Amino acid sequence: MKLTEIQPKPKTVAELFTRHPECWTQGVFFKDESDHELANADKATRCCLAGAIGFVHNYDVVCNPLFYRVYDFLHQSVSKFNDAPNRTVAEIIQLAQEAGV
């Protein structure tokens, strides 16, 4: 299922990944069903934490103020946290809940 087809649209990143943990990925903002990297959520079936923040809150990933909120919360790169070896979707959900995104 494409992210844009999820109904109702999730209001938070935690809601997106709680309802659809299979939509989480690492290494790129967005991927399609064939595992190809995408520039936006239009045809994406999976996304990383940063991509999810942009998708859920209707912002460009780089210009998203919530992205910086999570960065300040983590005291490290959002992508570095998302892409850490052995990171789990449960940890992403917990962070999203704690950071309020």
PADREN-124973 format. One line per field, with one value per residue: x, y, z of N, C-alpha, C, O in turn; residue in three letters. Coordinates in steps of 0.05 Angstrom, whole numbers, plus 5000, padded with zeros to 4 digits. Last residue first. Layout:
! PADREN-124973
nu c(X / ...) .
nv c(Y / ...) .
nw c(Z / ...) .
cau c(X / ...) .
cav c(Y / ...) .
caw c(Z / ...) .
cu c(X / ...) .
cv c(Y / ...) .
cw c(Z / ...) .
ou c(X / ...) .
ov c(Y / ...) .
ow c(Z / ...) .
aa c(ALA / ...) .
END
This chain:
! PADREN-124973
nu c(5118 / 5137 / 5179 / 5154 / 5135 / 5183 / 5208 / 5172 / 5179 / 5232 / 5230 / 5199 / 5232 / 5301 / 5370 / 5413 / 5450 / 5414 / 5379 / 5356 / 5402 / 5418 / 5373 / 5376 / 5437 / 5427 / 5394 / 5340 / 5316 / 5336 / 5312 / 5258 / 5258 / 5272 / 5224 / 5189 / 5200 / 5224 / 5257 / 5268 / 5217 / 5161 / 5103 / 5058 / 5063 / 5073 / 5119 / 5159 / 5162 / 5177 / 5229 / 5252 / 5245 / 5231 / 5180 / 5144 / 5120 / 5111 / 5092 / 5096 / 5137 / 5200 / 5241 / 5260 / 5294 / 5263 / 5234 / 5187 / 5153 / 5198 / 5219 / 5248 / 5298 / 5342 / 5358 / 5300 / 5229 / 5160 / 5116 / 5105 / 5074 / 5021 / 5006 / 5056 / 5070 / 5028 / 5032 / 5083 / 5073 / 5003 / 4958 / 4948 / 4889 / 4846 / 4886 / 4938 / 4957 / 5007 / 5038 / 5011 / 5017) .
nv c(5279 / 5280 / 5252 / 5206 / 5185 / 5178 / 5139 / 5096 / 5087 / 5072 / 5025 / 4994 / 4987 / 4988 / 4981 / 4952 / 5011 / 5071 / 5103 / 5138 / 5167 / 5190 / 5222 / 5259 / 5269 / 5288 / 5301 / 5289 / 5339 / 5364 / 5329 / 5340 / 5393 / 5387 / 5365 / 5406 / 5441 / 5422 / 5425 / 5372 / 5351 / 5393 / 5371 / 5342 / 5308 / 5258 / 5270 / 5288 / 5243 / 5204 / 5220 / 5211 / 5155 / 5130 / 5092 / 5058 / 5068 / 5125 / 5161 / 5209 / 5225 / 5234 / 5210 / 5141 / 5081 / 5017 / 4973 / 4966 / 5001 / 5055 / 5097 / 5156 / 5169 / 5113 / 5082 / 5042 / 5044 / 5027 / 4999 / 4960 / 4984 / 5015 / 5033 / 5053 / 5089 / 5128 / 5143 / 5167 / 5210 / 5229 / 5221 / 5183 / 5185 / 5127 / 5106 / 5107 / 5125 / 5146 / 5101 / 5044 / 4976) .
nw c(5356 / 5409 / 5430 / 5447 / 5398 / 5370 / 5404 / 5396 / 5341 / 5341 / 5370 / 5336 / 5293 / 5314 / 5296 / 5278 / 5262 / 5250 / 5222 / 5260 / 5277 / 5229 / 5218 / 5259 / 5295 / 5364 / 5404 / 5405 / 5407 / 5361 / 5323 / 5333 / 5316 / 5263 / 5245 / 5253 / 5211 / 5149 / 5106 / 5091 / 5076 / 5070 / 5105 / 5127 / 5169 / 5146 / 5113 / 5150 / 5184 / 5147 / 5134 / 5185 / 5190 / 5123 / 5089 / 5036 / 4990 / 4948 / 4912 / 4944 / 4979 / 4943 / 4917 / 4929 / 4914 / 4908 / 4924 / 4900 / 4926 / 4943 / 4998 / 5027 / 5051 / 5068 / 5113 / 5129 / 5142 / 5154 / 5141 / 5177 / 5215 / 5217 / 5267 / 5284 / 5244 / 5249 / 5304 / 5304 / 5271 / 5269 / 5240 / 5180 / 5143 / 5154 / 5099 / 5055 / 5007 / 5013 / 5018 / 4984 / 5000) .
cau c(5114 / 5112 / 5185 / 5167 / 5116 / 5162 / 5219 / 5176 / 5153 / 5224 / 5246 / 5189 / 5209 / 5275 / 5347 / 5396 / 5447 / 5432 / 5394 / 5339 / 5386 / 5436 / 5379 / 5352 / 5423 / 5442 / 5421 / 5359 / 5308 / 5342 / 5341 / 5269 / 5250 / 5291 / 5249 / 5188 / 5208 / 5204 / 5246 / 5290 / 5233 / 5186 / 5125 / 5056 / 5057 / 5050 / 5094 / 5150 / 5156 / 5151 / 5208 / 5251 / 5234 / 5247 / 5195 / 5159 / 5107 / 5126 / 5090 / 5075 / 5119 / 5177 / 5246 / 5243 / 5293 / 5277 / 5258 / 5209 / 5149 / 5174 / 5224 / 5225 / 5273 / 5332 / 5377 / 5325 / 5253 / 5186 / 5122 / 5118 / 5103 / 5034 / 4986 / 5041 / 5086 / 5035 / 5008 / 5078 / 5091 / 5030 / 4962 / 4958 / 4917 / 4851 / 4863 / 4931 / 4932 / 4985 / 5033 / 5026 / 5000) .
cav c(5282 / 5292 / 5278 / 5223 / 5191 / 5195 / 5166 / 5107 / 5094 / 5095 / 5048 / 5000 / 5005 / 4975 / 4999 / 4939 / 4982 / 5056 / 5084 / 5120 / 5151 / 5173 / 5199 / 5242 / 5269 / 5275 / 5311 / 5267 / 5319 / 5375 / 5332 / 5313 / 5387 / 5400 / 5350 / 5383 / 5449 / 5415 / 5450 / 5389 / 5339 / 5383 / 5389 / 5358 / 5336 / 5261 / 5259 / 5304 / 5269 / 5202 / 5220 / 5238 / 5173 / 5131 / 5116 / 5059 / 5048 / 5110 / 5133 / 5205 / 5204 / 5243 / 5237 / 5161 / 5106 / 5040 / 4981 / 4952 / 4972 / 5044 / 5075 / 5142 / 5181 / 5133 / 5088 / 5055 / 5035 / 5039 / 5023 / 4952 / 4981 / 5003 / 5021 / 5034 / 5064 / 5116 / 5130 / 5143 / 5189 / 5229 / 5248 / 5186 / 5192 / 5156 / 5121 / 5100 / 5110 / 5165 / 5117 / 5070 / 5000) .
caw c(5327 / 5402 / 5417 / 5466 / 5420 / 5359 / 5401 / 5423 / 5352 / 5325 / 5381 / 5363 / 5289 / 5309 / 5304 / 5297 / 5261 / 5267 / 5207 / 5245 / 5296 / 5243 / 5200 / 5257 / 5269 / 5342 / 5405 / 5404 / 5427 / 5388 / 5325 / 5338 / 5343 / 5280 / 5241 / 5271 / 5238 / 5169 / 5117 / 5100 / 5097 / 5057 / 5101 / 5102 / 5176 / 5164 / 5102 / 5128 / 5195 / 5160 / 5113 / 5173 / 5209 / 5147 / 5095 / 5061 / 5007 / 4968 / 4904 / 4925 / 4988 / 4959 / 4927 / 4917 / 4928 / 4895 / 4940 / 4888 / 4931 / 4932 / 4979 / 5016 / 5061 / 5049 / 5091 / 5136 / 5128 / 5163 / 5125 / 5152 / 5220 / 5194 / 5250 / 5301 / 5247 / 5224 / 5294 / 5321 / 5262 / 5280 / 5250 / 5207 / 5143 / 5152 / 5109 / 5082 / 5006 / 5007 / 5042 / 4984 / 5000) .
cu c(5098 / 5108 / 5160 / 5173 / 5129 / 5142 / 5198 / 5188 / 5156 / 5197 / 5238 / 5204 / 5197 / 5253 / 5321 / 5373 / 5430 / 5428 / 5414 / 5355 / 5370 / 5421 / 5398 / 5359 / 5399 / 5425 / 5439 / 5388 / 5330 / 5336 / 5349 / 5299 / 5261 / 5284 / 5270 / 5212 / 5207 / 5214 / 5227 / 5280 / 5253 / 5204 / 5146 / 5078 / 5058 / 5043 / 5071 / 5123 / 5145 / 5143 / 5180 / 5230 / 5232 / 5233 / 5210 / 5174 / 5120 / 5108 / 5103 / 5071 / 5098 / 5158 / 5224 / 5248 / 5276 / 5273 / 5274 / 5236 / 5171 / 5173 / 5197 / 5234 / 5249 / 5306 / 5368 / 5341 / 5277 / 5209 / 5148 / 5125 / 5118 / 5065 / 4999 / 5021 / 5073 / 5049 / 5013 / 5053 / 5087 / 5047 / 4990 / 4963 / 4925 / 4881 / 4853 / 4908 / 4922 / 4958 / 5009 / 5019 / 5018) .
cv c(5259 / 5297 / 5293 / 5251 / 5211 / 5203 / 5186 / 5136 / 5108 / 5105 / 5074 / 5024 / 5012 / 4996 / 4984 / 4957 / 4971 / 5026 / 5068 / 5097 / 5130 / 5155 / 5180 / 5217 / 5249 / 5276 / 5296 / 5276 / 5297 / 5355 / 5343 / 5314 / 5359 / 5396 / 5361 / 5365 / 5425 / 5423 / 5446 / 5414 / 5358 / 5373 / 5376 / 5379 / 5354 / 5290 / 5265 / 5296 / 5288 / 5229 / 5219 / 5240 / 5201 / 5151 / 5113 / 5085 / 5047 / 5090 / 5114 / 5175 / 5196 / 5220 / 5247 / 5188 / 5126 / 5065 / 5003 / 4959 / 4955 / 5014 / 5066 / 5119 / 5164 / 5145 / 5109 / 5062 / 5050 / 5027 / 5036 / 4975 / 4973 / 5001 / 5005 / 5019 / 5044 / 5089 / 5115 / 5128 / 5164 / 5207 / 5251 / 5215 / 5195 / 5162 / 5110 / 5118 / 5102 / 5152 / 5136 / 5085 / 5025) .
cw c(5316 / 5372 / 5408 / 5455 / 5439 / 5381 / 5390 / 5421 / 5379 / 5336 / 5366 / 5375 / 5317 / 5305 / 5298 / 5308 / 5284 / 5263 / 5224 / 5233 / 5281 / 5263 / 5214 / 5240 / 5270 / 5317 / 5386 / 5410 / 5428 / 5410 / 5352 / 5341 / 5351 / 5310 / 5260 / 5268 / 5258 / 5197 / 5140 / 5114 / 5108 / 5079 / 5083 / 5099 / 5152 / 5168 / 5120 / 5117 / 5173 / 5172 / 5125 / 5151 / 5198 / 5167 / 5121 / 5064 / 5034 / 4983 / 4925 / 4918 / 4967 / 4965 / 4945 / 4930 / 4913 / 4912 / 4926 / 4902 / 4919 / 4937 / 4968 / 4998 / 5052 / 5061 / 5071 / 5111 / 5139 / 5148 / 5133 / 5134 / 5195 / 5198 / 5227 / 5284 / 5266 / 5228 / 5267 / 5311 / 5278 / 5268 / 5262 / 5215 / 5172 / 5154 / 5135 / 5091 / 5035 / 5007 / 5037 / 5009 / 5000) .
ou c(5093 / 5097 / 5161 / 5171 / 5116 / 5133 / 5196 / 5178 / 5143 / 5193 / 5238 / 5192 / 5187 / 5256 / 5320 / 5359 / 5432 / 5405 / 5429 / 5347 / 5371 / 5427 / 5396 / 5351 / 5401 / 5401 / 5463 / 5404 / 5337 / 5351 / 5368 / 5311 / 5271 / 5301 / 5285 / 5220 / 5221 / 5234 / 5214 / 5293 / 5256 / 5206 / 5147 / 5073 / 5058 / 5019 / 5050 / 5106 / 5125 / 5119 / 5162 / 5215 / 5211 / 5212 / 5204 / 5180 / 5109 / 5085 / 5107 / 5048 / 5083 / 5164 / 5227 / 5258 / 5277 / 5252 / 5298 / 5257 / 5175 / 5191 / 5176 / 5254 / 5231 / 5293 / 5385 / 5337 / 5275 / 5209 / 5157 / 5140 / 5142 / 5080 / 4988 / 5018 / 5079 / 5040 / 5004 / 5053 / 5087 / 5036 / 5000 / 4972 / 4912 / 4896 / 4853 / 4910 / 4900 / 4937 / 4993 / 4997 / 5038) .
ov c(5258 / 5318 / 5317 / 5270 / 5231 / 5226 / 5208 / 5154 / 5128 / 5129 / 5095 / 5040 / 5034 / 5019 / 4970 / 4950 / 4981 / 5017 / 5052 / 5074 / 5106 / 5131 / 5156 / 5195 / 5227 / 5283 / 5292 / 5261 / 5288 / 5354 / 5332 / 5301 / 5356 / 5395 / 5346 / 5352 / 5425 / 5412 / 5465 / 5425 / 5361 / 5386 / 5352 / 5402 / 5379 / 5297 / 5276 / 5312 / 5301 / 5236 / 5233 / 5260 / 5214 / 5162 / 5097 / 5098 / 5036 / 5095 / 5090 / 5166 / 5177 / 5197 / 5265 / 5189 / 5128 / 5070 / 5006 / 4951 / 4932 / 5003 / 5069 / 5122 / 5159 / 5133 / 5122 / 5050 / 5068 / 5003 / 5055 / 4972 / 4979 / 5015 / 4985 / 4994 / 5021 / 5068 / 5093 / 5103 / 5142 / 5188 / 5274 / 5231 / 5208 / 5146 / 5086 / 5143 / 5092 / 5165 / 5140 / 5083 / 5026) .
ow c(5292 / 5364 / 5401 / 5470 / 5447 / 5381 / 5400 / 5435 / 5385 / 5339 / 5378 / 5389 / 5320 / 5314 / 5278 / 5327 / 5306 / 5261 / 5213 / 5233 / 5289 / 5265 / 5211 / 5247 / 5280 / 5318 / 5390 / 5420 / 5450 / 5430 / 5364 / 5358 / 5373 / 5327 / 5272 / 5287 / 5277 / 5207 / 5149 / 5132 / 5132 / 5100 / 5082 / 5091 / 5154 / 5170 / 5111 / 5111 / 5177 / 5170 / 5115 / 5150 / 5200 / 5160 / 5138 / 5045 / 5053 / 4988 / 4920 / 4917 / 4971 / 4956 / 4961 / 4953 / 4889 / 4923 / 4933 / 4892 / 4928 / 4950 / 4980 / 4983 / 5069 / 5079 / 5058 / 5090 / 5155 / 5141 / 5119 / 5115 / 5193 / 5184 / 5218 / 5286 / 5265 / 5217 / 5263 / 5310 / 5267 / 5256 / 5266 / 5198 / 5188 / 5165 / 5139 / 5091 / 5038 / 5006 / 5056 / 5019 / 5015) .
aa c(VAL / GLY / ALA / GLU / GLN / ALA / LEU / GLN / ILE / ILE / GLU / ALA / VAL / THR / ARG / ASN / PRO / ALA / ASP / ASN / PHE / LYS / SER / VAL / SER / GLN / HIS / LEU / PHE / ASP / TYR / VAL / ARG / TYR / PHE / LEU / PRO / ASN / CYS / VAL / VAL / ASP / TYR / ASN / HIS / VAL / PHE / GLY / ILE / ALA / GLY / ALA / LEU / CYS / CYS / ARG / THR / ALA / LYS / ASP / ALA / ASN / ALA / LEU / GLU / HIS / ASP / SER / GLU / ASP / LYS / PHE / PHE / VAL / GLY / GLN / THR / TRP / CYS / GLU / PRO / HIS / ARG / THR / PHE / LEU / GLU / ALA / VAL / THR / LYS / PRO / LYS / PRO / GLN / ILE / GLU / THR / LEU / LYS / MET) .
END
